[in-house]
Amino acid sequence: MNLFFRRVPPIIRPMASPISRSKVSIPHTERTAKEPRDNNLHKVLLERMEQVNDDIRLFRLVPADREKGLMKFLAGQWLDVHVPTIPKAGGFTITSPPSLLNSQEPYIELAIQKSPSNPPAAWLWRPSDSILGSELQVRVGGSFTWPSANFQAEARKLKRAVFVAGGVGINPLMSMLSQLVINREAKDDFEVQFLYSTKDPGPSNLSRILFLGRVQQLFKALGDKSQLQLFLTQSKDKQIDSKSQVAGEDMSIQRRRIQEEDLLRALGPVDERIDTVCYICGVPGMTDAFVELAQKAEGVDARNVFCEKWW
Ligand SMILES: Cc1cc2nc3c(=O)[nH]c(=O)nc-3n(C[C@H](O)[C@H](O)[C@H](O)COP(=O)(O)OP(=O)(O)OC[C@H]3O[C@@H](n4cnc5c(N)ncnc54)[C@H](O)[C@@H]3O)c2cc1C
């Protein structure tokens, strides 16, 4: 079956037990065995690495054998990543938009958190000069995708997209937001509400927050109704509800966790929620709570609430 022409059922697909916060110690391919996967493995070269902060590395992968055809993926999908010498693949989400694979210099980007107990992640955290230039093999998979198959199938007009990211859970949402802006889906009658919760890196260290600058840039292309809200957790600075200017952009920064009212407000007026989609990706506890809240919110079609959990 060709993954890219398959209509993905618009259902919630939790990656781990919905109530358990404990880690399930199984490799990625087994954990995601029920997810759709492309048949083909593609060779890529690890071309570039950039360290965003103490915990996150960004990688640029370029196709190694273009004559065999470029891989295809949908925004939000992940890769089985086979690294040299490690028998089982790791699972990491593509953070770049699909259209970049058709550009003059095609590449895909991954953002990988330091995880010494995960063999493929540990390999990717080796000293850069020992891994750059290596050939990896990757396979595309996953059903947490943009655009929403639901709206496409019913030819309905989407009016609002709500994205909720917890920490490195911003990865699939980064690809989705980028593709949405490239496709110019963001017009005056369409709005994006983006709630991003992450650990406070401390004052004047906002540039160390994964993808914050990139998200701010993309918001310039969105209409006035669209809004980016940053929630900084475990903050030493107890200033609450500050309206801060970062890199010349207006962005609401609040030093607390995302709360129920934040999500309900982002979902918009009850009579417009039928035309809203909601994408949530974060740690399991947060994801479960917000999925339940969004699905039960008045006016929301529960089939339009999607999530992905990693740990
Ligand atoms: C759909 C999906 C997308 C993800 N996207 C990203 C991403 O973009 N960036 C990111 O940083 N992380 C991502 N992750 C998480 C990543 O795959 C690992 O789960 C993470 O690195 C944590 O690893 P861990 O060993 O701490 O825990 P787990 O992955 O839960 O592994 C627990 C234990 O299982 C064993 N194990 C796991 N994988 C392997 C393996 N391949 N070979 C041998 N033994 C293994 C090890 O003993 C390990 O200690 C994603 C996960 C999923 C399911």
The ligand as an ORCA input file, in Angstrom:
! r2SCAN-3c Opt
* xyz 0 1
  C       6.655      8.865     16.947
  C       7.878      9.295     17.715
  C       8.570     10.418     17.301
  C       9.694     10.847     18.020
  N      10.366     11.965     17.605
  C      11.449     12.371     18.302
  C      12.187     13.529     17.904
  O      11.867     14.185     16.921
  N      13.245     13.909     18.651
  C      13.625     13.210     19.766
  O      14.607     13.601     20.402
  N      12.956     12.107     20.156
  C      11.883     11.686     19.461
  N      11.220     10.576     19.866
  C      11.687      9.873     21.074
  C      12.835      8.906     20.760
  O      12.452      7.961     19.781
  C      13.236      8.137     22.043
  O      12.088      7.615     22.639
  C      13.956      9.077     22.964
  O      15.247      9.320     22.429
  C      14.048      8.532     24.390
  O      14.785      7.363     24.416
  P      14.910      6.516     25.751
  O      15.893      5.431     25.546
  O      15.158      7.435     26.874
  O      13.497      5.888     25.950
  P      12.748      4.881     25.025
  O      12.811      5.238     23.589
  O      11.434      4.721     25.683
  O      13.574      3.524     25.174
  C      13.615      2.823     26.400
  C      14.621      1.674     26.307
  O      14.301      0.811     25.190
  C      15.491      0.374     24.558
  N      15.564      0.915     23.198
  C      14.843      1.934     22.702
  N      15.140      2.150     21.433
  C      16.073      1.235     21.115
  C      16.793      0.943     19.940
  N      16.580      1.604     18.809
  N      17.701     -0.065     19.965
  C      17.895     -0.772     21.084
  N      17.253     -0.553     22.242
  C      16.348      0.438     22.246
  C      16.634      0.896     25.381
  O      16.956     -0.039     26.368
  C      16.038      2.121     26.024
  O      16.707      2.494     27.196
  C      10.119     10.125     19.153
  C       9.422      8.974     19.541
  C       8.309      8.567     18.849
  C       7.563      7.327     19.297
*
